[in-house]
Amino acid sequence: MSDVHLVQASAGAATAPEPAATRPPSVGFPGMLLLLTAIGPTSFQIFLPSLPSIGRDFGVAPGVAQLALSLSMLGIAVATLVYGRLADRFGRRPMLLAGMGLLLTGSLICMLAPTIEVLIAGRIVQAAGGASGMVVGRAIVLDVYGQARSARVLASLLAAMMIAPMLATPIGGFLNDQIGWRANFAVLAVLGAGMLAALWFKLPETRGERGASPPHLFADYAELLRSRAFAGFALQGACAMAAFIAFTTGAPYVLTARGLSATEIGLWFTAISVGFAAGSLLASRLPDGLSLGVRARTGSALALAAAVAALLLTSGSDWPTIALVGPVMMLAFATGITMPASQAGAIGAVPALSGTASGLSGFGGTLVAAAATQVVGVLSNGGSYTVTIAMVALSAVALAAALFVARERPRPA
């Protein structure tokens, strides 16, 4: 790949040279990155169709069952800060091994949970572990491929990694209907054990230099937040993904109220995931002259239009499922376009702090998603208004953040 347009950090932010790739990746390295980034979303998606069943089994209201999502997102938020900072200081490999160990442990707790409280606790542990792949994986992309190639590599990775959650949702619905929701967590425990073994034997350390001086955590955070590029891209990415998650967490209740089974819900989710994967694939093929800011603004505008369409098409009492799913497929497509740009822009705003930037942007994004998830869950009454209004509001903020991003300049490869 040749150049991509990269953002210019705001005035006052330190500018560091782009870190060079540490070594050429091995033949299996892209596959390792795929597994690392896919296992977290897979653990999230596979049990979404089971949320109504979990609530019924434990005899709790939908808002309580929704805590298995929203509180686990808070666990992810805290974990992203820890992983990003410690991955910069101690290296990528130790953080990934610890994370996969947590994912395995949390999956086993969920599988055996006797109460909703234990299940929620297990989900927090599981989600915190899965976050390691997403946070540290993005930093590894910058380590290995360099900043000039990171946007395209991230786009290709996002397109490929959507295959796993795409399959996970209908599989989770099928397992729920045929065996029970606990089977989903048994599958995740097996995946976690396999991933832990693969990392132990196959993953090299990619961080070229490790921090030798005492960490200046808050100074580094302040430097990132002073960067208009980091703040704009991080907020845009957070709200764009939260709009998508608002649908995925609220839709099971809406579609269940309309008579769909968990298996049917999973199949509709697969169609939506195709839209996300298609957007990510398109992003990986966009011309190098199209800057990160233009990609973020264009995708955000398209997502807002799709969210408004979903709100209008489901405003009556009698509407077909495609009236909701169709616009959401377009929103997912737009999100697939914007996310690689927002991730590359955020983690590359201050290249010397790529791991910390990945963690901080992930922290903010997860907080926004957690808030959206819980609000949608608590206010959901089986109707679509809560979901679609949340999608519109979050998409509007994402577009505003994309417009906020500072000047851009081309950066040589």
N, C-alpha and C positions, 0 to 999 in steps of 0.2 A: 504494500500500500504506500502511496505517496502522502503528501500533506493532508491534514484535516485542519480546519480553522479552529483555533483554540481561543479561549477567552483571555482577556488581559485583566490581571488582578487589579483591584481598586488601588487608588493612591494610598500609600502608607503601608501596604502589605508587602512583606518581604518577597522578593523574587528569587527563586532558586533554580539552578540549571536542571534540565530534565534528566532524571536518572536513566542511565543506560540499562539495557537488558542485561541480566546477570549471566545468562547462558542461553544457547539455542534450546528450545524445548525438545524433549524426546518425542518419539513417535506417539506414545500414549498420553502425552501431557495434555492435549486439548480434551481428551476424554476424561481425565482426572478433574480438570476444571469444570467440565459439564456436570459430573457427579457432585462435586462440591457445591455448586450453585443451585443444583436442582433438588437436593435432598431437603433443604429447608422449606421451599414452596410445596414440595410433595407432602411433607408432614402436615402442612396447613390445609391443603386441598382435599386430602384423602378422606377426612372425617367430616367435611362440611355437610354432605347430604345426610349425615347421621345426627346432626344437632337436634332435630325434633325427636328422634328416637331416644337420644341420651336424656333429654328433658323428661320424656314420659317414663323411662326406666327409673329415674331417680325421683320422680314426682315433684319436679321443680318447674317454675315458670320459665318462659323463653329468655327473659332477661338474665336469669340466674345461669342457665345453660350457656348463654352468650359470654359469660365471664371466662369460660374455657378458651375463648378467643381473645377478648380484650385484655384480660390480665396476663395472658401469655405474651401479648404484644408488648406490654410493659416490661416483661422479662427480656424480650428481644431488645427493647430500647436500652436498658441498662447494659446488657451483654455487648451490644455493638460498641459502646464507649470503651468497655474493657478490652475487647478483642482488638479494636483499631489501635489503641494506645500501646498495649503490650506487644502487638505484632510489630510495631515500629521499633520497640525497644529490645525485644528478645527474639524476634524472628517469627516467621509465618507458621512453620511446622508445629511448634509446641502448642500454639493456640488452636490449631485445627485438631490435633490429637485430643486436647482437653474438651473441645466442643463436641466431637463425635462421641466421646465417652458420656457426656451429659445427655446427648440425644438418645443414646441407647438406654441409659438409666431412666430417663423420663418416659420413654415408650413402655418399658416394663411396668413402671408405676401406674400408667394409664390403663394398661391391659388388665391389671389386677385390682383396679380401684374399687373399694367397697362403697364409697360415698362420692357425691359430686365434689365435695371439698378436696378429697384426695385426687380425684381426676383433674381438677383445676391446678393443684400443686404439681402434678405430673406433667401437665401441659406446659406450665411455666418452665420447668426444667428442660423438657424436650425442645421447646421453642428456643430457649436460650442456647442450647447446644446447636440446633440447626442454623442459627444466625451466624455461627463462625464461618460456615462455607460461603455465605453471601458477602460478608464483610471482608474477610481475609482473602477470599477469592478475587475480589475486585482489586485489592492491593497487589496480588500476585500478577494479575494482568499487566499492571503498570510496571512491575519489576521485570517481567520477562519480555514484554513487547514494546515498552517505551510509550511515552505519552502520545506521540504522533500517530501511533497505530491503535491506541486503546479504544477510541470510540467505535471503530469498525469491529475490533475483536469483541468488545462488549456486546455489540449488536448481534453478531453471529452467535455468541454464547447465549444471549437471551432467546434468540429464535430457536436454538437447539434445545435449551433447557425447558422450554414450554412443552416439549413432547412428554416429559415425565408427569407434570401436574395434569396435562391434558388426559393422560391415561389414568392417573390416580383418581380423579373425581368419579368417573363411571365405575371403576373398580371398587372404590369405596362404597358407592351406592349399592352395587351388586353384593358385596360382602355383608353390608348392613342388612339387606333384605333376605339373604340366604343363610347367613351364619349369626350375625349380630355385630354391633358396632365395635366390640372388643377385638374382633378379627383385624380391623384396620390398624390397631396399635401393635398387634403381633407382627404384621407385615413390616411396620416401621422399625420394630426391634431387630428383625432380621437384616433389614437394609442398613441400620446403624452399625451392627456388628461387622457386616461385610465392608462398610466404608472405613471403619476404624482399622481393620486389618490391612486394607489397601493403602491407607495413608502411612501406616507404620512401615510397610515394606517398600513402597514405591515413590512417595513424595519427597523430593529433595528440598532443601532450604533455598529460597529464592531471594531473600533479603540480602543485598550485597554488603551493607554496613549496618552494624547494630549500635544503638545509642550507648555511648560510654559515659556521658555526663548525666547528672541527676535530671530526671524529667521535669519539665516546666509545663505542667498540664494546662493550667489556666491561661498562661501566656500563649500557648499554642492555640487554644480554643479562641482566645481573643484575636489572634492574628487571622485565623480563618474567618471569624465573624466580621472582621473589618473588610474582608474581601467582598466587594459587591458581586463578583462572579460566583464565589462559593455560596453566599447567602441567597442569591437569586436562583441559581440552579438547584440548590438543595431544597428550597421551598417549593419550587415548581415540581420537582420530582416527587416530593412528599405528598402534595395535594393531588397530583395526577394519579399516583398509585392508590391513594386513599379513596378516590372516587371509584376506582375499579373494585377495591376491597369492600366499599360500602354496599355494592351490589352483591358480591359473592357471599357476604355474611348475612345480608337481609333476604336475598332471593329464596333460600330454602323455605323460609316461613311463608313468603308470598305464594310460591308455587305449590307448597303443600296445601295451603288453604284453597287452592284452585283444583285440588284433587290429583296432583302428580305424585308418583311414588319416588322413593329415593333413587332408584335406578334411572327413572326418566329425568329427574333433576340432574343427575350426573351426566347424562347424555347431552342435555342442553348446555351444561357447563363446558363440555368438550367442544361444542360448536363455538362457544365464546372464546375458548383458549386458542382455537384456530385463528381467530381474528388477531389475538395478541401475537401469536407466532408469526403471522403474515406481516404485521407491522414491524416486528423486530427484523425479519428477513429483508424487508424493503429498506430499513435503516442501514443494514449492512451493505446495501448495493447503491446507496445514494452517492452522487458525485462528490469528490473531495472538496470542490469549491463551495459546497453548501455548508455554511458554518453551523456550529452547534446551536447558536442562538436562533437562527432561522428554523432549524429543525424543531427546537423546543416551542417556538411561537406557533409554527404551522400546526404541529400536532396538538397543541393545547387548544387552538381555535377549533379544530375539527372535533376534539373531544367534547368541548362545550356545546357545539351544535348537536352532537349525538345525544348528550344528556338532556338537552331541551326537547329533542324529538321523543325520547323515551317518556318524559313527563307529559307531553301533549297526547301521545298515542295511547297512554294508559289512564287518561283522566276520567274516562267513563267507568261504568260498573261491569260492562261486558266487553272484554277485549281478548283476542287470542294471545297465546304465549309468545308468538313471534313479534307481537307489538312491543314487548319489553326486551326480548332477547335480541331482536334485529338491531335496534339502535345501540345496545350494549356491545354487540359484536364490533360495531364501528368505533365505539369508545375504546374498546380493547385494542383495536387496530391502531388508533391514534396514540394510545399509551405505549404500545410497542415501538412507535417511532420516537417518542419523546424521551423514554427512559434511558436509552444508551447515551443520548446527548446530555441529559441532566447528570447522569452518573459521571461521565467523562469530564464534564465541566466542573463538577463539585470536587472530585478527587484530584483534579489537575490544577486547581486554582493556586495551590501552593505545593508544588511537587515534592518538596522535602518532607511534607507532612501528609503523604498520600494515605497511609494507614489511619492516622488520626482523623483525616477528612472523611474517609470512608465510614469510620465509626460514628463521627458526629452527625454526618448527613443521614446515616441509618437510624441514629437515635431520634432525630427530629421527625423523620418520616414515619417511624414506628409509633411515636406519640400521637401524631395526627391520625394515623390509621386506627390506633386503639380507641381514640376518642370517637371517631366516626363509627366504628364497630359497635361500641357500647350504646351510643345514642340510637343507632338504627335498631339494635336489639331490644332496648327498653321501650321504644316508642312503637315498635312494630305491632300491628294488630291484624296482620294478614293482608293488608292493603299495600298498594305500591307507592303511595305518596311519600312515605318516609324515605324509602330507598331512592326514588328519583329526585326528590328535592335535595337530598344530601349529595347526589351525583352532580347536580347542577351547581350547587354552592361551591363544592370543592374544585370543580373544573374551572369555575370563574376565577377563583383565587390562583389556580395554577397558571392560567393565562396572564393574570396580572403580574405574577412573579416572573414569568418568561419575558414580559415587556420590561421588567425592572433590570434585567441583566445588563451589565456594563458593556462598554465598547468591546469590540472583538478585533483581533488582528491575526493574520496568518502566521503560523510558526513553522519554520523549516523542519523537515523530518530529520 
